[in-house]
Amino acid sequence: MENFLCIPKGGIMKTRFLIVLTFVMISLAACSQGGGSSGRGDCADGVCVALRVVEPVQFNAPVVVMITVTSDQDRSDLGLTLFTDGVQVTINGPQGWENNARKGLVYKNGPSNGADWFFDAKANVPVRFTRVLHFSEKDQLTQIDVVLHVPPRSWVASAHATIKYSREGVRVYGMGTPLPGLRTPAPETLPAWIIRPDGTRIPYPTLLPTPTFAPRTRPARTPTNVTPRIPTPTRRPYP
């Protein structure tokens, strides 16, 4: 077999490595096919929901989002809610939605739109929905949320993506991606002041000052004539 493939001895392991590497590259290309931001989502109680923004996104152009739901068993009357916190975002529909999207509704969610619909899911068969959003011509940082409802609970899982919508360029940030302009929390800072028992405030970390005492001056003494209380005996001449 080695002679038929013209593989020299010692090169079999290298050839196998190249074959494995080729399959890995093909798999990565298949995963990234179609573009879009990270499709990460949330899973709970046997169901998962993921949200993906189709890229590239152009300013003053429709924004297309894809929602994928999977279930570990057959379920009916699942619900999805799509909404944003944008300055003004509208959602197309419910006309033109997928045939498996029932009871579709588009409503006002503050200055923007929200959308609801119901559907059924088969075990281990992904269910996908596509929605088109229109942003107002204003620079904004908008989060797009999708929430999955599983009866009888109100909601079970959710996913989101954030869009920096600007004339200078549009960027998409998937779940878990740090957003621009947000700094990491600063480490805990030490107190700015130290309050002494006497009520005085000393800036920290200035060391506590060593107490200094005013020099004590003693008044100058002038010598005075003091008469002793007992007179000094004087000797008389011997008779």
Secondary structure, 3 states (H helix, E strand, C coil): CHHHHCCCCCCHHHHHHHHHHHHHHHHHHHHHCCCCCCCCEEEECCEEEEEEECCCCCCCCCEEEEEEEEECCCEEEEEEEEEECCCCEEECCCCCCCCCCEEEEEEEECCEEEEEEEEEECCCCCEEEEEEEEECCCCEEEEEEEEEECCCCCCCEEEEEEEEECCCCCEEECCCCCCCCCCCCCCCCCCCEEECCCCCEEECCCCCCCCCCCCCCCCCCCCCCCCCCCCCCCCCCCC
